[in-house]
């Protein structure tokens, strides 16, 4: 099968198309013929930064999957060959979806709604699961709450806005001014420009804050949370002890979250997508062979929405 691999860490130029044996699913796993696979910031970080979760290359990146079940191994009851599915491979050690075929636990997947195509299916899983697990599983966002979402035009952020709105929250998003109309169209009730506004002063009574930047930014964001509220940070970094100490002083709950594969979460995301309440903005699509071009675009840090690789 064709796959995108790398032998060293570095820039997009280290990515190359290779031929690898088609994987075989083990007990409880499925083999999926990949139709589309998202490209996320964690992909280009693993490509270029030594010593992250995957260790040293060679490796095949990619956690998002949308495709068709090719084979089911013993112990699988959820799916049968021919089923269309989407999901996220076990994060962080289960990468490998930037290839024509991939194996993974059956319960990492859910049935792909017939109302969305494989590009949508490949764009949603990792980012939508991150938003769902942060806002629903961790923060338990409820109707009427005030939810502040930083980087609301980004991959996770634009899906978080939609999930929070689907739960009846009052959503405040941060984004640069040129992206304000986009964020409002997602359902945000207020949009603030982080470049011209001190968000920690402008918002002081949020029930929930979702922060994707970590360290000092997460610390400042604690000031936006009301006492008894919660900040969920998506960054594992050296600032965690200071964040927890300051949150205790301010009587705010702070949680640092790493996304996990999740059948129930994917099923909930599938329901929202089927009802038209959740949709990924597609910044660009690329053929598998052009994965390096997707990484080049991702490296700019200026994309709105998601990048997706497609298979012929």
Legacy VTK file of the C-alpha trace (Angstrom):
# vtk DataFile Version 3.0
C-alpha trace
ASCII
DATASET POLYDATA
POINTS 312 float
0.000 0.000 0.000
1.007 3.636 -0.406
1.820 5.610 2.731
3.537 8.846 3.731
6.571 8.232 5.919
9.722 9.968 7.094
13.142 8.748 8.152
14.205 11.883 10.045
12.504 14.810 11.772
12.513 18.063 9.866
10.516 20.248 7.530
7.813 19.111 5.113
10.538 17.986 2.710
11.285 14.927 4.885
7.897 13.423 4.011
7.955 10.871 1.204
5.600 8.362 -0.362
6.614 4.773 0.341
5.253 1.286 -0.230
4.453 -0.669 2.931
2.762 -4.030 3.549
-0.961 -3.786 4.142
-1.503 -4.145 7.922
-3.527 -7.016 9.369
-6.028 -6.355 12.180
-5.561 -8.122 15.488
-8.309 -9.293 17.827
-10.857 -6.546 18.397
-9.515 -4.490 15.495
-10.712 -3.547 12.029
-8.858 -2.891 8.782
-10.083 0.316 7.147
-9.531 1.332 3.545
-8.839 5.041 4.035
-10.731 7.497 1.846
-9.719 10.667 3.691
-7.517 11.569 6.659
-7.204 14.872 8.442
-3.898 16.648 9.004
-3.662 18.280 12.430
-1.109 20.459 14.244
0.049 17.381 16.139
1.075 15.867 12.782
3.379 18.674 11.770
4.729 18.923 15.310
5.634 15.221 15.336
7.143 15.611 11.875
9.453 18.391 12.946
10.148 18.094 16.672
12.326 15.252 17.983
11.344 13.281 21.050
7.556 13.677 21.013
5.126 10.835 21.677
6.027 8.687 18.670
9.747 8.612 19.399
12.230 8.548 16.571
11.211 7.928 12.939
10.499 6.172 10.698
6.774 6.473 11.270
3.552 7.175 9.411
1.597 10.098 10.809
-2.151 10.657 10.953
-4.859 9.968 13.532
-8.025 11.031 11.680
-9.672 8.346 9.532
-12.701 8.180 7.273
-13.151 5.128 5.099
-14.703 1.723 4.582
-14.279 -1.409 6.690
-12.254 -3.928 4.701
-11.865 -6.684 7.310
-13.035 -7.309 10.854
-10.961 -9.435 13.205
-12.361 -11.857 15.806
-14.133 -10.124 18.675
-15.591 -7.243 16.635
-19.375 -6.899 16.819
-19.930 -3.253 15.853
-19.091 -3.394 12.157
-18.937 -5.612 9.119
-16.991 -5.314 5.843
-18.382 -2.547 3.650
-19.487 -0.279 6.510
-18.507 3.370 6.184
-16.848 4.604 9.374
-14.913 7.534 10.775
-12.876 7.916 13.919
-9.591 8.696 15.614
-6.813 6.173 16.082
-5.623 5.817 19.704
-3.836 9.029 20.588
-0.956 9.560 20.913
0.674 6.224 20.042
-1.663 4.882 17.348
-0.760 7.060 14.368
-0.749 5.756 10.817
-3.783 7.016 8.874
-1.793 8.825 6.177
-1.852 5.625 4.167
-4.238 3.666 1.976
-5.085 1.209 4.776
-4.955 1.377 8.548
-5.881 -0.847 11.472
-7.326 0.257 14.781
-9.595 -0.831 17.631
-13.177 -1.207 16.428
-14.353 1.098 19.194
-12.139 3.925 17.947
-14.691 4.310 15.139
-18.364 5.138 14.630
-20.650 4.789 11.652
-20.153 7.730 9.304
-23.440 9.556 8.729
-24.691 9.208 5.165
-25.246 12.972 5.148
-21.528 13.774 5.199
-18.820 12.781 2.732
-15.439 11.249 3.519
-13.679 14.633 3.445
-15.925 15.778 6.307
-15.477 12.410 7.940
-11.709 12.727 7.743
-11.705 16.291 9.047
-13.840 15.843 12.145
-12.531 13.125 14.502
-9.468 14.404 16.390
-10.518 18.047 16.554
-14.178 17.346 17.280
-13.336 14.713 19.919
-10.976 17.187 21.570
-13.728 19.798 21.717
-16.349 17.259 22.864
-14.194 15.767 25.612
-13.178 19.223 26.836
-16.600 20.869 26.805
-18.960 17.968 27.450
-17.074 15.229 29.297
-14.832 17.530 31.339
-16.622 20.880 31.701
-20.189 19.538 31.386
-21.315 22.630 29.474
-25.031 23.299 29.999
-27.626 25.600 28.507
-27.267 29.233 29.527
-23.627 29.029 30.553
-21.086 31.527 29.268
-18.319 29.729 27.381
-15.131 31.462 26.202
-13.358 29.680 23.346
-9.909 30.906 22.398
-8.722 30.501 18.775
-12.347 30.080 17.734
-11.510 29.954 14.013
-8.966 27.157 14.423
-9.328 23.437 13.914
-10.548 22.629 17.434
-11.980 26.060 18.139
-14.448 26.273 15.259
-15.886 22.876 16.187
-15.975 23.800 19.881
-18.100 26.851 19.049
-20.650 24.631 17.303
-20.703 22.031 20.091
-21.165 24.664 22.787
-24.003 26.275 20.815
-25.660 22.885 20.292
-25.758 22.582 24.087
-27.397 25.986 24.475
-24.427 27.969 25.764
-23.695 31.661 25.250
-20.452 31.499 23.261
-17.684 34.099 23.216
-14.940 33.420 20.679
-11.563 35.017 20.140
-10.156 35.483 16.644
-8.457 38.104 14.499
-10.870 40.675 13.049
-10.855 39.242 9.474
-12.227 35.972 10.889
-15.022 37.473 12.968
-17.758 36.942 10.370
-16.730 33.284 10.061
-16.872 32.744 13.827
-20.256 34.475 14.096
-21.583 32.270 11.294
-20.624 29.254 13.408
-22.990 30.526 16.092
-20.775 32.609 18.392
-22.736 35.270 20.260
-19.701 37.523 20.741
-16.319 37.652 18.998
-13.287 39.503 20.369
-10.031 40.333 18.605
-7.233 38.938 20.756
-4.748 41.280 19.063
-6.480 44.475 20.144
-8.384 43.390 23.263
-7.134 42.206 26.636
-9.422 39.174 26.812
-8.730 38.589 30.508
-10.125 42.072 31.200
-12.985 41.960 28.683
-14.311 38.615 29.942
-14.375 38.053 33.712
-17.457 35.881 34.288
-17.140 32.832 32.027
-18.411 29.524 33.373
-16.062 27.662 31.034
-12.880 28.678 29.200
-11.272 26.486 26.538
-7.591 27.312 26.017
-5.409 25.670 23.373
-2.195 27.646 23.955
-1.118 26.683 27.480
1.604 28.212 29.690
1.277 31.960 30.213
-1.826 32.221 28.037
-3.659 29.660 30.171
-2.563 31.483 33.324
-3.958 34.780 32.041
-7.138 33.045 30.937
-7.883 32.013 34.524
-8.874 35.625 35.137
-11.739 35.162 32.673
-13.307 32.365 34.733
-15.796 33.118 37.505
-15.098 31.566 40.902
-16.335 27.991 40.759
-15.979 27.860 36.975
-13.544 25.753 34.955
-10.692 26.281 32.522
-9.750 23.368 30.261
-6.279 23.574 28.755
-5.284 21.422 25.787
-1.538 21.802 26.247
0.714 19.506 28.236
3.648 21.763 29.047
5.859 22.972 31.864
3.299 25.543 32.968
0.916 22.996 34.499
2.090 23.350 38.162
1.754 27.133 38.049
-1.669 26.820 36.394
-2.961 24.490 39.097
-1.545 26.648 41.894
-3.068 29.856 40.529
-6.419 28.203 39.823
-6.596 27.055 43.441
-5.866 30.587 44.642
-8.634 31.985 42.410
-11.082 29.221 43.382
-11.270 28.090 39.772
-11.079 24.506 38.566
-8.323 23.904 35.999
-7.945 20.726 33.957
-5.287 19.789 31.392
-6.658 17.350 28.837
-5.225 14.991 26.222
-7.734 13.661 23.691
-8.449 9.906 23.703
-10.120 7.601 21.201
-13.754 7.258 22.146
-16.599 5.335 20.486
-19.306 7.087 22.511
-17.848 10.496 21.724
-17.621 9.680 18.015
-21.244 8.482 18.052
-22.319 11.791 19.617
-20.313 13.711 17.005
-21.932 11.623 14.276
-25.385 12.582 15.600
-24.541 16.292 15.600
-23.131 16.042 12.070
-26.176 14.123 10.829
-28.468 16.809 12.285
-26.492 19.578 10.576
-25.306 21.003 13.898
-21.609 20.261 13.404
-19.554 20.708 10.274
-15.825 21.090 9.711
-14.602 24.040 7.683
-12.287 22.593 5.042
-9.312 24.881 4.500
-7.867 22.700 1.729
-7.667 19.109 0.487
-4.592 17.374 -0.950
-3.897 14.041 -2.598
-1.949 11.637 -0.388
1.177 12.133 -2.520
1.003 15.877 -1.790
1.111 15.507 2.004
4.173 17.758 2.169
2.128 20.598 0.657
-0.493 20.154 3.373
2.235 20.369 6.015
3.674 23.490 4.386
0.277 25.160 4.642
-0.181 23.967 8.213
3.214 25.335 9.182
2.050 28.864 8.327
-0.346 28.826 11.287
-2.894 30.839 9.321
-5.371 28.213 8.130
-9.048 28.475 8.988
-10.526 25.067 9.684
-9.048 21.704 8.684
-6.622 20.239 6.146
-7.482 16.844 4.676
-5.619 14.228 2.629
-7.663 12.211 0.142
-6.950 8.865 -1.524
-7.613 8.141 -5.181
LINES 1 313
312 0 1 2 3 4 5 6 7 8 9 10 11 12 13 14 15 16 17 18 19 20 21 22 23 24 25 26 27 28 29 30 31 32 33 34 35 36 37 38 39 40 41 42 43 44 45 46 47 48 49 50 51 52 53 54 55 56 57 58 59 60 61 62 63 64 65 66 67 68 69 70 71 72 73 74 75 76 77 78 79 80 81 82 83 84 85 86 87 88 89 90 91 92 93 94 95 96 97 98 99 100 101 102 103 104 105 106 107 108 109 110 111 112 113 114 115 116 117 118 119 120 121 122 123 124 125 126 127 128 129 130 131 132 133 134 135 136 137 138 139 140 141 142 143 144 145 146 147 148 149 150 151 152 153 154 155 156 157 158 159 160 161 162 163 164 165 166 167 168 169 170 171 172 173 174 175 176 177 178 179 180 181 182 183 184 185 186 187 188 189 190 191 192 193 194 195 196 197 198 199 200 201 202 203 204 205 206 207 208 209 210 211 212 213 214 215 216 217 218 219 220 221 222 223 224 225 226 227 228 229 230 231 232 233 234 235 236 237 238 239 240 241 242 243 244 245 246 247 248 249 250 251 252 253 254 255 256 257 258 259 260 261 262 263 264 265 266 267 268 269 270 271 272 273 274 275 276 277 278 279 280 281 282 283 284 285 286 287 288 289 290 291 292 293 294 295 296 297 298 299 300 301 302 303 304 305 306 307 308 309 310 311
